[in-house]
Amino acid sequence: MSSIFGFPNPVNEVAARVVAGCVVVLCAVTLALTLGLGSSWLWLTVPLAYGFLARVATGPTLSVFGQFATRFAAPRIGQAKLVPGPPKRFAQAMGATMSVAALVLHAAGFDTAALVFVAMILLAATLESVFALCLGCRAFALLMRAGVIPEDVCAECNDISLRLRQPA
């Protein structure tokens, strides 16, 4: 059971960007169908929330997007670029929080508020997938600098020489 739960460290940034691209597609479809055909399409926040929760708990292991990215897409795109795992897990946790909030808001009848959360996820995932700009990773770094997240959570984040010594 312990081999299922956990998050990889380091993480292949190429795979992370592929996962973000999949999230972009799911959010865009959710927004388009909901705005065009009605709020009954907000049920798509269920697989969105599941995916984020699965990635926080198990990395790519129980995530459809994670499996697609790590086993199929990323190896065909190019060479892996390894980055520290804890900031990526934090980013997934932010996505999990926003997608669960969207799901709860929809269930409570606050569909417009739910759509705002889906749109926020769409924006963050687009920045990650297209520009390699991880907002969750940036927030993680700010929290580390502020002392909210202890330095030992991510030694690689504090000392770039640890990353430079890793084999490519």
HUMO-V47912 format. One line per field, one symbol per residue. ss: DSSP state (H for helix, E for strand, C for the rest). burial: # if it has 24 or more other C-alpha atoms within 12 Angstrom, else .. A space follows every 10 residues. Layout:
ss = ???
burial = ???
This chain:
ss = CCCCCCCCCC EEHHHHHHHH HHHHHHHHHH HHHHHHHCHH HHHHHHHHHH HHHHHHHHCC CCCHHHHHHH HHHHHHHCCC CEECHHHHHH HHHHHHHHHH HHHHHHHCCC HHHHHHHHHH HHHHHHHHHH HCCCHHHHHH HHHHHCCCCC HHHCHHHHCH HHHHCCCC
burial = ......#### ########## ########## #..#....#. ########## ########## ########## ..##...... ########## ########## ###.##.... #..####### #########. .#.####.## #......... ...#.##... ........
